[in-house]
Amino acid sequence: MKFTAKQIAAYIGGEIVGDENATVNTFAKIEEGVEGALSFLANPKYASYIYETQSTIVLVNNDFVPEKPIQATLIKTANAYESLAKLMALYESVKPKKQGISSMASVAASATIGENVYIGPFVFVGENAVIGDNTIIEANASVGDNATVGSDCILYSNVTIYHDCKVGNRCILHAGSVVGADGFGFAPGANGYEKIPQIGIAILEDDVEIGANTCIDRATMGATIIKRGVKLDNMVQVAHNVVIDEHTVMAAQCGVAGSTKIGSWCMVGGQSGISGHIRLGNQVKVGGHSGVSNNVQDGKAVMGYPAFDHAAVWCEQCLFCLV
């Protein structure tokens, strides 16, 4: 599918500098641009490429001032990176989507399956499970008994949703992720460790994205809750009874121990560990490789092991290192 510069500018509210009839049908990094591609320039480190790129259209920020002639058509916008994300989402939305249930899938007769759903080969859907409209479940995934998956979700291969757990609308779960495995609960005794039954559930609210091989444990009692808009990277461990509030992001290989509460709009850098039974406030920033063992107040920035208040030397550029 092709789009003209005029159509793109109208969609993102941008200003065209060049040929409004220039057309693109793909995306490319600015340093790897080809004819017919749309690229973007947001980081000044890549500014030199805009003068030699072969991309047909380049998104730039409103304050960009070229130092010499540019072959590509430019579209100026308030935030080039955000505009690119919007365009890529549009591009994905117009792609044809899979539908139908594979003859090699196992779907319980008592399960409720919505409209326009795709269920791939060797998928298991358990008794009384509910799958919402337009959801895609790729090969070898499993949705347990009484589990719920909302509308417009994507479950990639080998995703496992345990019994009774709930996944909201427009969620994306990448390959190998697990929702609802038992929390790590054991009572020491004279002859070893006695397993404590984990009788709670795990809940993912709307617009959550979970990376590959990330695990979200079910609660001992009650629920482990991942709230609306949270994004977790690959290989993140979320223990039993944790609550992660809205729009928090966590980079790869983070671990959150049991019963900890993390506020909204937090950013947690890769390979950080957060102890159990503590509270991180809203808009907290945790630098990569940190160990957080105490409560953190709203708006604080911490890093290190053990983590300390880093506000005195924190800068906006550091945020790019978090994720």
N, C-alpha and C positions, 0 to 999 in steps of 0.2 A: 504494500500500500504506500502511495506517495503522498507527501504533504508539501505545500508551497510555503515559502517564507511568509507570505501574507496570511495564510491560515494559521501558521504557528504563532506569529505575532499577535493575531487576534485572540488566540486561545490563552496565551500567557500574559497578555497586556503589554507587549513589548514594542519597541520602535525599530523599524528596519533601516539599516544603512547599506544600500546596495540594491540588488535585483529582487523585487517583491515576488517575482515569478520563479525564482530559483526553487528547485524541488529536491527533496531528500527521501530516501526509503530505508535508511538504516542509521545506526549510531556508531561513532568511533571516537577513541581518545584523540585529542588534538594532535599529539605527536605521531599518530598512526592514521591520520585522516586520508580518506579516499573520496573520489568523486561520488556524489550522491549521498554522502554521510553528513550527519549533524554532530557537531562537537561543542564543547563548552570551555570557557576559560574563567576560572574563579580564583585559582592560586597564582599569585604573581610569579612564582618560580617557573611557571610554564609559559610565560608571556612571549618568549622568543619564538615559540612554535607557531604562533598565530600568523607570522609573516611568511611561513613556508608550508603550512598545512595544505593538503589537497582537499580537505573537507569543503563541501559546498556552502554550508551554513554554520556559523559559530555563534553560540550564545555568550554574551559578555555582560558584565555589570555596567550600570549606567555611568559610572565614573571612569570607565576605560577610555583612554585617549591614545590612539595609535601614534607611533613614532615614525612610521613610514607606510607606504601603500600596502594594502591587504587585498589579496585576490578573492577571498571568501566574502559572501554576504553576511553582515553582522546583524544580530538582533539584540538590542540593548534591553536589559530588564533589571529590576531592583535586586534580584538575587539569581544569578545564572545557575547555580547549583540546584537551588530549589525548583527553578523552572524546568531544568533537565529532568528532575525526579517526576515532576508533573507530566511531562511529555512521555517519559518512559512508561509511566502508569497507564496513560492513554493508549500507547502502543501495545502494551500487554492486554489491555481490555478488549481490543478488537481482534485478537487472535482467536481462531476457532477453538472451542473447548470440547474435551472429550465428554461423551455421555454413554450411558448404558451400563449394565452389570455383566461382567465376564461370566461365562459358563463355568469357569474354573474357580469362581469365588464361592465362599460358604456364608450365606446370609440366613439367619434364623427366620423362621416364618413369622415370629412375633415381633420382629424388628420393624420400625417405621422408617421408610425411605422416602425422602422428598422428591421433588421434580427436578429433572435435568441433572441427576446425580451420575457420577462415574465411579464404578467400583471395579478395580483391576483384578488381574489373576491372583489367586491364592490369598485374597483378602478374607479375613474373618470378621463377621459382624454378629455379635452375640444376642441372646434372648432379650427382648424388650429394649434393645438399643434404638436410638433415634439419630438419624442422619438428615440434616437440613437441606433445603433446596440448593442446587448448583454447586454442591460440594464435590471435590475430587479426592478419591482415595486410591493411591497408587499401589502397585503390587506388593504383596506380603505384609501389608499393614494389618493391624488388629484393633478392633473396637469391642471392648468387653461387654458383658451382660449389664443391662441397665445404664450404660454410658450414653452420653449425649454429645453430639457434634453438631454445631450450628450450621447456618447457611453460608455459602460462598467461601468455605474453607478449603485448604489444600493440605492433605496428609501425604507426605512423600513415602517412598518405599521403606518398609520395616519400622514405621512408627507404631507404637503400642499405647493405646488408651486403655487403662485397666478398668475393671468393673466399677460402676456407679460414678465415675468421674465425669466432669462436665467441661466441654470446650465451647466457647462462645462463637459469635459470627465473625467471618472474615479473618480467621486465624490461619497462620501458616506454620506447620510443624515439619521440620526438615528430617531427612533420613536418619533413622535410628533413635530418634528422641522418644522418651518414655514419660508418660504422665500417669502417676498413681501407683508406682512401685512402693513397697512397704518402706516406711521410715525406719531409721536405724535405731530400733528400740530394743534393748536387752537389759535384763536385771541380773547382776552377778549373784551366784549362789555357790554352795559348797562344791557342787559337781560341775560347775561351768556357768554359762550364761543362759538364762531362761528368756525365750523370745516373748516380748510384749506384743500382743495382737494390735495391729494398726487398723482400727475400725473406722477411721475418718475417710475423707475423700480429697481429691485435688480439683481445683476449679481454675480454669482459664477464662477470663472475661473477653469481651470483644476486641478485635484488632491486635491480638497478641501474636508475636512471631518468636518461634523457638528454634534455635540452631541445631545442627546435626549432633546426635549423641548427647544432647542435654537431658538431664533427668530431674523431674519434679516429683518429689515423694508425696504420698498421701499422708494425711494427718493421723496422729495417734487417736485423737478424737476431734471432731469438728472438721475443719478444712484448711488445707494449704491453698492460698489464694494468690494468683497472679492477675493483677487488675488491668483494666482497659489500657491498651496502647503500649504495654511493656514489650521490650525487645531484648531477648537473651541470645547471646552468641553461641557458638559451638562449645560443647563439653563444659557446660555450666551445671553445677550441682546445687539444687535447692532442696533443703531438708524439710522434715515434717513440721507442720504448723507455722511455716514462714508465711508472711504476708508482704508482697511487693506492690507498692501503690502505683498509681497511674503514670504511664509514660516514662518510667525509669528504664535505663539501658545498662546492660552489663556485658563487658567484652569477654572473650574466650577464657576458659579455664578458671573462672571464679567459683568460689564455694561459699554458700551461706548456711550456717549451722542452725539447728532447730529453734523454733519459736521466736526468731528475730523478726523485727518489723522494719521495713525499709520504706521511706516516704516517697512522694511523687517527684517526678522530674529529676531524679538522681542520676549520676553518671559514675559507673564503677569500672576502673581500668582492669585490663587483663591480668589473670593469675593472682587476683586479690582474694584474701580470705576474710570472712566476716564471722565473728564468734556468735554463739547462741545466746538467746535471751537478752538481746540488746536492741536499742532503737536508733536508727538513722533517720534524721528529720527530712524535711522536704528540701529539694535542690542541693543536696550534699554531693560533693565531688570527691571521689576516692582515686588517687593516683595508682598506676599499675604496680603490681607486686607488693601491695600494701597488706598489712595485717591489722584489722580493726577489731579491738577487743572491748571497747567501751562505747557508750552512747555518744552520738554526734549530733549537735544542734543544727537547726535549720540553716541552710546557706553556707555551712562551713566547707572548707576544702582541706582534706587530710591526705597524708601519704607517709610511706615508710613502714618499718617493722620494729617495734609497734608503731601504729599510725599516730602522727602528731599533726597539730594544726599548721597547715602550710600556707595560710592566707597571706602571710607577710611577703612571700616570694612567688605567689601564684600569678600567672598571667594568662590571658585569653589564648595565647598560642599553645599553652600546655594542654588545653582541652583536646586538641587534635591527637595528642599522645595517649589519651585515655582509651580510645577505641580504635 
